[in-house]
């Protein structure tokens, strides 16, 4: 069995690398060199190698035949696949969350929406972070731990999709209004309405991304 101390090093290294990827400090396509990362982090190569492979399993990194492991670079098809999964999972999450969210959860959701409304006027980066937080609250309060876990994995990959997203103010305002509709259904404990609102919202965003990058009429 692996020593506990070594396992902790792997976890710390993985968490640091994950944070750097999600923050954009390690850009898509960046090579994750085990010797170089071990030198920077002041640890041996073994836990770094294992941590990098864990990130591959999370979808945040990919193995390339000649370059080793790189930070994942999402293409349009990847983003559309993510939305296909998100529509299925998060619509169901919204339905269950309407029945199970506490008043504290609803207050937190309203706080995110208020901040998002201010960001919608032109702060796309903050808006995206608040968008992920909004969806995270819904998924994490649905009462289904497996659904919430898979939704969290998809959310991590979605952070890599930032260069492909639609950031125009009109799009941000529309997304914010759709979030308001979802929140209203959740507050009214209307599961079917929350499910439909979430499906329509994610479906529209997916189509907007598709339209922006489509090369065909």
C-alpha positions, 0 to 999 in steps of 0.5 A, a space after each residue: 500500500 502507498 504511504 499516507 505521506 506520499 498520497 498527501 503529496 500527490 493530492 497537494 500537487 494535483 490541487 495546485 496544478 488544477 488550480 493553476 489550470 482553472 485560473 489560466 496560469 497554465 494555458 491550454 496546450 501548455 506542456 506538463 513536464 514532470 521534471 520541470 514541475 517537480 523542480 518548481 514545486 520542490 518535490 520528487 517526480 513520482 507524485 507529480 507524475 501521478 498527479 498529472 495522470 489524475 488530471 488526465 482522468 479529470 479531463 483537464 489534461 490530455 496525453 499526446 503521443 510525442 509531447 507527453 501530457 498537455 493542458 487540455 485544449 477544447 474545440 467546438 465539438 468538445 464544448 457542444 458535448 459538454 453542453 449535451 451532458 449538462 442539459 441532461 444532468 442539470 435539468 434533472 438537478 434543478 427539478 430535484 433542487 426545487 424540492 430540496 433547497 433550503 432557504 439558506 441555499 435560496 438566499 445564496 443563489 439570490 446573492 449570486 444573481 445580484 452580483 451577476 446582474 452587475 457583471 452583465 454590463 461588461 465584466 465577462 470574466 466575473 460573469 462566467 465565474 458567477 455563472 458557474 457558481 449559480 449552476 454549482 449551487 443548483 447541482 450541489 443542493 439537488 440531493 443526488 450526490 452522484 449527479 452533483 459529482 458528475 456536474 462538478 467534473 463538467 464544470 471544471 472542464 467548462 472553465 477551459 471553454 472560456 475562449 469559445 464562449 459568447 461574451 457580448 453584453 446582450 448574451 450575458 444579460 439574456 443568460 442573467 434573465 434566464 437564471 432569474 427564471 430558474 431561480 423563481 421556479 426554485 423559490 416557488 418549489 416548482 420542479 417541472 418549471 425549474 427543469 424546463 427553465 434550466 433545459 431551455 437556458 442551457 440549450 440556448 447557450 449551447 446554440 449561441 456557441 454553435 452559431 458563433 463558431 459555425 462555418 456553414 450558413 
